[in-house]
Amino acid sequence: QVQLVESGGRSVQPGGSLTLSCTASGSTSGRSVMGWYRQAPGKEREMVASLFDTGPKTYGDFVRGRFTISRGNAENTVYLRMNSLEPEDTAVYYCNFRSLITRLEYWGQGTQVFVSS
């Protein structure tokens, strides 16, 4: 089992910035990928950014260079730095951990980001 704890979601004005953090604990050894997904009301969950343990990163098309995923000093912590936030970025953001060995994946409980003036 893997437990994910997210933090950092809050209300922010358009054009503002926010950093989300996620820490994984439990059975996290071995090859893995951590990432962020989001789900807006009435929409499907979509991938925001992912970071493989070996370094490669991927981003959703809508990111357009505004967000950066990074790994913290603690190996199982990832951050999502979000700049130039738009009202369309309003969503619940979920942290995801996926083992490349067992193929199991785990989700955090989500943290709300609300972008509005």
C-alpha positions in Angstrom: 0.0 0.0 0.0 1.0 3.6 -0.7 -0.4 6.6 1.1 -0.4 10.0 -0.6 -0.7 13.3 1.3 -1.3 16.4 -0.7 -1.3 20.0 0.3 -1.2 23.5 -1.2 -4.6 24.0 -2.8 -6.4 27.3 -2.2 -8.1 30.2 -3.9 -6.0 32.4 -6.1 -6.6 35.2 -8.5 -6.1 34.8 -12.3 -2.5 35.2 -13.2 -1.4 34.1 -9.8 0.9 31.2 -8.8 0.5 28.2 -6.5 2.6 25.2 -5.5 1.1 21.9 -4.7 3.0 19.2 -2.8 2.5 15.5 -2.4 4.4 13.0 -0.2 4.2 9.3 -0.7 4.8 6.8 2.0 4.5 3.0 2.4 5.5 0.6 -0.3 7.3 3.1 -2.6 10.5 1.2 -3.4 11.3 0.3 -7.0 10.6 1.9 -10.3 7.7 4.3 -10.2 6.1 7.4 -11.6 4.4 10.2 -9.6 2.2 12.8 -11.0 -0.7 15.2 -10.8 -4.2 14.9 -12.3 -7.1 17.2 -12.0 -10.8 17.0 -12.3 -13.1 20.0 -12.8 -16.8 19.8 -12.1 -18.6 17.9 -14.9 -15.4 16.9 -16.6 -13.2 13.8 -16.7 -10.0 13.5 -14.8 -7.0 14.5 -16.9 -3.3 14.3 -16.5 -1.5 17.5 -15.6 2.1 16.4 -15.2 4.0 13.2 -14.4 7.6 12.6 -13.3 9.3 9.2 -13.7 11.8 8.2 -11.0 14.5 8.3 -13.6 13.8 11.9 -14.5 11.6 12.2 -17.6 8.6 14.5 -17.3 5.3 14.8 -19.3 2.7 17.5 -19.3 -0.9 17.9 -20.4 -1.3 20.0 -23.6 -3.2 22.6 -21.7 -0.2 23.4 -19.5 1.6 25.3 -22.2 4.8 25.8 -20.1 2.9 27.3 -17.2 3.4 24.4 -14.7 6.5 22.6 -13.5 6.7 19.3 -11.8 9.7 18.5 -9.7 11.0 16.2 -7.0 11.8 17.3 -3.5 14.9 16.5 -1.5 12.9 13.6 0.0 12.6 11.1 -2.8 8.9 10.5 -2.5 7.9 14.1 -2.5 6.8 15.9 -5.7 5.8 19.4 -6.3 3.7 21.1 -8.9 4.5 24.7 -9.4 1.7 26.5 -11.3 2.1 29.9 -12.7 -0.2 32.2 -14.8 -3.2 30.4 -13.4 -6.5 30.8 -15.3 -10.1 30.2 -14.2 -10.1 27.1 -16.4 -7.5 25.6 -14.0 -10.1 25.5 -11.3 -10.3 21.8 -10.3 -9.5 19.3 -7.6 -5.9 18.2 -8.1 -5.0 14.6 -7.3 -1.6 13.2 -6.6 -0.9 9.8 -8.2 1.7 7.2 -7.6 2.1 4.3 -10.0 4.5 1.4 -9.5 6.2 0.3 -12.7 6.9 -3.0 -11.1 3.5 -4.1 -9.8 1.4 -1.8 -12.1 -0.6 -0.7 -9.0 -1.5 2.9 -8.7 -2.7 5.0 -5.8 -4.5 8.3 -5.5 -4.4 11.0 -2.9 -7.7 12.5 -1.6 -7.3 15.7 -3.7 -6.7 19.3 -3.0 -8.9 22.1 -4.3 -7.6 24.8 -6.5 -9.9 27.7 -7.2 -8.9 30.5 -9.6 -11.2 33.5 -9.6 -11.1 37.2 -9.3 
